[in-house]
């Protein structure tokens, strides 16, 4: 992340490292530039991942039709199981 001048949010890093330590899972943080739909599917294959969890912002039907749904694309194109977590208002 230093390579791109991106500074990760300290609170996010704390949450991720605590969860990883408590559950004994490996957490990998990477930055990809480009269309998030394609880049997530690319990451699944290149890392490789055994599963992925993505969020859903709950866009309305019209916005989803215009902008496209990242989670929907990943569910339909990923080569591993995908869990979608819905956004709560």
VEXDREN-542384 format. One record per residue: residue number from 1; residue in three letters; y negated, z negated, x of N, C-alpha, C in turn. Coordinates in Angstrom, 1 decimal. Example, Ala and Ser with C-alpha at 12.3 -4.5 7.8 and 13.67 -1.06 7.14 Angstrom:
! residues 2
r n 1 res ALA npy 5.7 npz -7.8 npx 13.2 capy 4.5 capz -7.8 capx 12.3 cpy 3.3 cpz -7.8 cpx 13.2
r n 2 res SER npy 2.2 npz -7.1 npx 12.8 capy 1.1 capz -7.1 capx 13.7 cpy 0.0 cpz -7.9 cpx 12.9
//
This chain:
! residues 89
r n 1 res UNK npy 1.2 npz 0.0 npx 0.8 capy 0.0 capz 0.0 capx 0.0 cpy -1.3 cpz 0.0 cpx 0.9
r n 2 res UNK npy -1.1 npz -0.5 npx 2.1 capy -2.3 capz -0.5 capx 3.0 cpy -2.7 cpz 0.9 cpx 3.3
r n 3 res UNK npy -1.7 npz 1.8 npx 3.4 capy -1.9 capz 3.2 capx 3.8 cpy -2.9 cpz 3.9 cpx 2.9
r n 4 res UNK npy -2.9 npz 3.5 npx 1.6 capy -3.8 capz 4.1 capx 0.6 cpy -5.0 cpz 3.3 cpx 0.3
r n 5 res UNK npy -5.2 npz 2.2 npx 1.0 capy -6.3 capz 1.3 capx 0.7 cpy -6.2 cpz 0.6 cpx -0.6
r n 6 res UNK npy -5.0 npz 0.4 npx -1.2 capy -4.8 capz -0.2 capx -2.4 cpy -4.5 cpz -1.7 cpx -2.2
r n 7 res UNK npy -5.2 npz -2.6 npx -2.9 capy -4.9 capz -4.0 capx -2.7 cpy -4.2 cpz -4.5 cpx -4.0
r n 8 res UNK npy -3.0 npz -4.9 npx -3.9 capy -2.3 capz -5.4 capx -5.1 cpy -2.9 cpz -6.7 cpx -5.6
r n 9 res UNK npy -2.8 npz -6.9 npx -6.9 capy -3.3 capz -8.0 capx -7.6 cpy -2.5 cpz -9.3 cpx -7.2
r n 10 res UNK npy -3.2 npz -10.3 npx -6.6 capy -2.4 capz -11.5 capx -6.1 cpy -1.6 cpz -12.1 cpx -7.2
r n 11 res UNK npy -2.1 npz -12.2 npx -8.4 capy -1.4 capz -12.8 capx -9.5 cpy -0.1 cpz -12.0 cpx -9.9
r n 12 res UNK npy -0.2 npz -10.7 npx -9.9 capy 0.9 capz -9.9 capx -10.1 cpy 2.0 cpz -10.1 cpx -9.0
r n 13 res UNK npy 1.6 npz -10.1 npx -7.8 capy 2.5 capz -10.3 capx -6.7 cpy 3.2 cpz -11.6 cpx -6.8
r n 14 res UNK npy 2.4 npz -12.7 npx -7.2 capy 3.0 capz -14.0 capx -7.3 cpy 4.1 cpz -14.0 cpx -8.4
r n 15 res UNK npy 3.8 npz -13.4 npx -9.6 capy 4.7 capz -13.3 capx -10.7 cpy 6.0 cpz -12.6 cpx -10.2
r n 16 res UNK npy 5.8 npz -11.5 npx -9.6 capy 7.0 capz -10.7 capx -9.1 cpy 7.8 cpz -11.4 cpx -8.1
r n 17 res UNK npy 7.2 npz -12.0 npx -7.1 capy 8.0 capz -12.7 capx -6.1 cpy 8.7 cpz -13.9 cpx -6.6
r n 18 res UNK npy 8.0 npz -14.6 npx -7.5 capy 8.6 capz -15.8 capx -8.1 cpy 9.9 cpz -15.4 cpx -9.0
r n 19 res UNK npy 9.7 npz -14.4 npx -9.8 capy 10.8 capz -13.9 capx -10.6 cpy 12.0 cpz -13.4 cpx -9.8
r n 20 res UNK npy 11.6 npz -12.7 npx -8.7 capy 12.7 capz -12.2 capx -7.8 cpy 13.5 cpz -13.3 cpx -7.1
r n 21 res UNK npy 12.7 npz -14.3 npx -6.7 capy 13.4 capz -15.4 capx -6.0 cpy 14.2 cpz -16.2 cpx -7.0
r n 22 res UNK npy 13.8 npz -16.4 npx -8.2 capy 14.5 capz -17.2 capx -9.2 cpy 15.8 cpz -16.5 cpx -9.7
r n 23 res UNK npy 15.7 npz -15.2 npx -9.8 capy 16.8 capz -14.5 capx -10.4 cpy 17.7 cpz -13.8 cpx -9.3
r n 24 res UNK npy 17.2 npz -13.9 npx -8.1 capy 17.9 capz -13.3 capx -6.9 cpy 18.1 cpz -11.8 cpx -7.1
r n 25 res UNK npy 17.0 npz -11.1 npx -7.5 capy 17.0 capz -9.7 capx -7.6 cpy 16.1 cpz -9.1 cpx -6.5
r n 26 res UNK npy 16.3 npz -7.8 npx -6.2 capy 15.5 capz -7.2 capx -5.3 cpy 14.3 cpz -6.4 cpx -6.0
r n 27 res UNK npy 13.1 npz -6.7 npx -5.6 capy 12.0 capz -6.0 capx -6.2 cpy 11.4 cpz -5.0 cpx -5.2
r n 28 res UNK npy 11.1 npz -3.8 npx -5.6 capy 10.6 capz -2.8 capx -4.8 cpy 9.3 cpz -2.3 cpx -5.4
r n 29 res UNK npy 8.2 npz -2.3 npx -4.7 capy 6.9 capz -1.9 capx -5.2 cpy 6.5 cpz -0.6 cpx -4.4
r n 30 res UNK npy 6.3 npz 0.5 npx -5.1 capy 5.8 capz 1.7 capx -4.5 cpy 4.7 cpz 2.3 cpx -5.3
r n 31 res UNK npy 3.9 npz 3.2 npx -4.6 capy 2.8 capz 3.9 capx -5.3 cpy 3.2 cpz 5.4 cpx -5.3
r n 32 res UNK npy 3.1 npz 6.0 npx -6.4 capy 3.3 capz 7.4 capx -6.6 cpy 2.1 cpz 8.0 cpx -7.2
r n 33 res UNK npy 1.6 npz 9.2 npx -6.7 capy 0.5 capz 9.9 capx -7.3 cpy 1.0 cpz 11.1 cpx -8.1
r n 34 res UNK npy 0.4 npz 11.2 npx -9.3 capy 0.8 capz 12.4 capx -10.1 cpy 1.1 cpz 12.0 cpx -11.5
r n 35 res UNK npy 1.8 npz 12.9 npx -12.2 capy 2.1 capz 12.6 capx -13.6 cpy 3.1 cpz 11.5 cpx -13.6
r n 36 res UNK npy 2.8 npz 10.4 npx -14.3 capy 3.7 capz 9.2 capx -14.3 cpy 5.1 cpz 9.5 cpx -14.9
r n 37 res UNK npy 5.2 npz 10.4 npx -15.9 capy 6.5 capz 10.7 capx -16.4 cpy 7.4 cpz 11.3 cpx -15.4
r n 38 res UNK npy 6.9 npz 12.3 npx -14.7 capy 7.7 capz 13.0 capx -13.6 cpy 7.9 cpz 12.0 cpx -12.4
r n 39 res UNK npy 6.9 npz 11.3 npx -12.0 capy 7.1 capz 10.4 capx -10.9 cpy 8.0 cpz 9.3 cpx -11.1
r n 40 res UNK npy 8.1 npz 8.7 npx -12.3 capy 9.1 capz 7.7 capx -12.6 cpy 10.5 cpz 8.2 cpx -12.5
r n 41 res UNK npy 10.7 npz 9.4 npx -13.1 capy 12.0 capz 10.0 capx -13.0 cpy 12.4 cpz 10.4 cpx -11.6
r n 42 res UNK npy 11.4 npz 10.8 npx -10.8 capy 11.6 capz 11.2 capx -9.4 cpy 12.0 cpz 9.9 cpx -8.6
r n 43 res UNK npy 11.3 npz 8.8 npx -8.9 capy 11.6 capz 7.5 capx -8.2 cpy 13.0 cpz 7.0 cpx -8.5
r n 44 res UNK npy 13.5 npz 7.2 npx -9.7 capy 14.8 capz 6.8 capx -10.1 cpy 15.8 cpz 7.4 cpx -9.2
r n 45 res UNK npy 15.6 npz 8.7 npx -9.0 capy 16.6 capz 9.4 capx -8.2 cpy 16.5 cpz 9.2 cpx -6.7
r n 46 res UNK npy 15.2 npz 9.1 npx -6.2 capy 15.0 capz 8.9 capx -4.7 cpy 15.2 cpz 7.5 cpx -4.2
r n 47 res UNK npy 15.1 npz 6.5 npx -5.0 capy 15.2 capz 5.1 capx -4.5 cpy 16.6 cpz 4.8 cpx -4.2
r n 48 res UNK npy 17.6 npz 5.0 npx -4.9 capy 17.9 capz 5.2 capx -6.3 cpy 17.9 cpz 3.9 cpx -7.1
r n 49 res UNK npy 17.6 npz 4.0 npx -8.3 capy 17.6 capz 2.8 capx -9.2 cpy 18.8 cpz 2.8 cpx -10.1
r n 50 res UNK npy 19.3 npz 1.6 npx -10.4 capy 20.5 capz 1.5 capx -11.3 cpy 20.0 cpz 1.3 cpx -12.8
r n 51 res UNK npy 18.7 npz 0.9 npx -12.9 capy 18.1 capz 0.8 capx -14.3 cpy 16.6 cpz 0.7 cpx -14.1
r n 52 res UNK npy 15.9 npz 0.9 npx -15.1 capy 14.4 capz 0.8 capx -15.1 cpy 13.9 cpz 0.2 cpx -16.4
r n 53 res UNK npy 12.8 npz -0.6 npx -16.3 capy 12.2 capz -1.2 capx -17.5 cpy 10.8 cpz -0.6 cpx -17.5
r n 54 res UNK npy 10.4 npz 0.0 npx -18.6 capy 9.0 capz 0.5 capx -18.8 cpy 8.4 cpz -0.1 cpx -20.0
r n 55 res UNK npy 7.1 npz -0.1 npx -20.0 capy 6.3 capz -0.6 capx -21.1 cpy 6.0 cpz 0.5 cpx -22.1
r n 56 res UNK npy 5.6 npz 0.1 npx -23.3 capy 5.2 capz 1.0 capx -24.4 cpy 3.9 cpz 0.4 cpx -24.9
r n 57 res UNK npy 2.8 npz 1.2 npx -24.9 capy 1.5 capz 0.7 capx -25.3 cpy 1.4 cpz 0.7 cpx -26.9
r n 58 res UNK npy 2.3 npz 1.4 npx -27.5 capy 2.2 capz 1.5 capx -29.0 cpy 1.1 cpz 2.4 cpx -29.5
r n 59 res UNK npy 1.0 npz 3.5 npx -28.8 capy 0.0 capz 4.5 capx -29.3 cpy 0.4 cpz 5.0 cpx -30.7
r n 60 res UNK npy -0.6 npz 5.4 npx -31.4 capy -0.3 capz 6.0 capx -32.7 cpy 0.3 cpz 7.4 cpx -32.6
r n 61 res UNK npy 0.7 npz 7.9 npx -33.7 capy 1.4 capz 9.2 capx -33.7 cpy 0.6 cpz 10.3 cpx -33.2
r n 62 res UNK npy -0.7 npz 10.3 npx -33.6 capy -1.6 capz 11.4 capx -33.1 cpy -1.8 cpz 11.3 cpx -31.6
r n 63 res UNK npy -2.2 npz 10.2 npx -31.1 capy -2.4 capz 10.0 capx -29.7 cpy -1.2 cpz 10.3 cpx -28.9
r n 64 res UNK npy 0.0 npz 9.9 npx -29.4 capy 1.2 capz 10.1 capx -28.7 cpy 1.5 cpz 11.6 cpx -28.6
r n 65 res UNK npy 1.2 npz 12.3 npx -29.7 capy 1.5 capz 13.8 capx -29.7 cpy 0.5 cpz 14.5 cpx -28.8
r n 66 res UNK npy -0.7 npz 14.0 npx -28.7 capy -1.7 capz 14.7 capx -27.8 cpy -1.4 cpz 14.3 cpx -26.3
r n 67 res UNK npy -1.3 npz 13.0 npx -26.0 capy -1.2 capz 12.6 capx -24.7 cpy 0.2 cpz 12.6 cpx -24.1
r n 68 res UNK npy 1.2 npz 12.5 npx -25.0 capy 2.6 capz 12.3 capx -24.6 cpy 2.9 cpz 10.9 cpx -24.3
r n 69 res UNK npy 4.1 npz 10.6 npx -24.5 capy 4.6 capz 9.2 capx -24.3 cpy 5.4 cpz 9.1 cpx -23.0
r n 70 res UNK npy 4.9 npz 8.3 npx -22.0 capy 5.6 capz 8.2 capx -20.8 cpy 7.0 cpz 7.6 cpx -21.0
r n 71 res UNK npy 7.0 npz 6.5 npx -21.8 capy 8.3 capz 5.8 capx -22.0 cpy 9.3 cpz 6.7 cpx -22.7
r n 72 res UNK npy 8.9 npz 7.5 npx -23.7 capy 9.7 capz 8.5 capx -24.4 cpy 10.3 cpz 9.5 cpx -23.4
r n 73 res UNK npy 9.4 npz 10.0 npx -22.5 capy 9.9 capz 11.0 capx -21.6 cpy 10.9 cpz 10.4 cpx -20.6
r n 74 res UNK npy 10.7 npz 9.2 npx -20.1 capy 11.6 capz 8.6 capx -19.2 cpy 12.9 cpz 8.3 cpx -19.9
r n 75 res UNK npy 12.9 npz 7.8 npx -21.1 capy 14.1 capz 7.6 capx -21.9 cpy 15.0 cpz 8.8 cpx -22.0
r n 76 res UNK npy 14.3 npz 10.0 npx -22.2 capy 15.0 capz 11.2 capx -22.4 cpy 15.4 cpz 12.0 cpx -21.2
r n 77 res UNK npy 14.8 npz 11.6 npx -20.0 capy 15.0 capz 12.4 capx -18.8 cpy 15.5 cpz 11.6 cpx -17.6
r n 78 res UNK npy 15.6 npz 10.3 npx -17.7 capy 16.0 capz 9.5 capx -16.6 cpy 17.5 cpz 9.6 cpx -16.4
r n 79 res UNK npy 17.9 npz 9.4 npx -15.1 capy 19.4 capz 9.5 capx -14.8 cpy 20.0 cpz 8.1 cpx -14.8
r n 80 res UNK npy 19.3 npz 7.1 npx -15.3 capy 19.8 capz 5.7 capx -15.3 cpy 19.4 cpz 5.1 cpx -16.7
r n 81 res UNK npy 20.0 npz 4.0 npx -17.0 capy 19.6 capz 3.3 capx -18.3 cpy 18.1 cpz 2.9 cpx -18.2
r n 82 res UNK npy 17.4 npz 3.0 npx -19.4 capy 16.0 capz 2.7 capx -19.5 cpy 15.8 cpz 1.7 cpx -20.6
r n 83 res UNK npy 15.1 npz 0.6 npx -20.3 capy 14.8 capz -0.4 capx -21.3 cpy 13.3 cpz -0.3 cpx -21.6
r n 84 res UNK npy 12.9 npz -0.2 npx -22.8 capy 11.5 capz -0.1 capx -23.2 cpy 11.0 cpz -1.4 cpx -23.8
r n 85 res UNK npy 9.9 npz -1.9 npx -23.2 capy 9.4 capz -3.2 capx -23.7 cpy 8.1 cpz -2.8 cpx -24.5
r n 86 res UNK npy 8.1 npz -3.2 npx -25.8 capy 7.0 capz -2.9 capx -26.7 cpy 5.8 cpz -3.7 cpx -26.4
r n 87 res UNK npy 4.6 npz -3.2 npx -26.6 capy 3.3 capz -3.9 capx -26.4 cpy 3.1 cpz -4.7 cpx -27.6
r n 88 res UNK npy 2.7 npz -6.0 npx -27.4 capy 2.3 capz -6.9 capx -28.5 cpy 0.8 cpz -7.0 cpx -28.5
r n 89 res UNK npy 0.3 npz -6.9 npx -29.7 capy -1.2 capz -7.0 capx -29.9 cpy -1.6 cpz -8.4 cpx -30.0
//
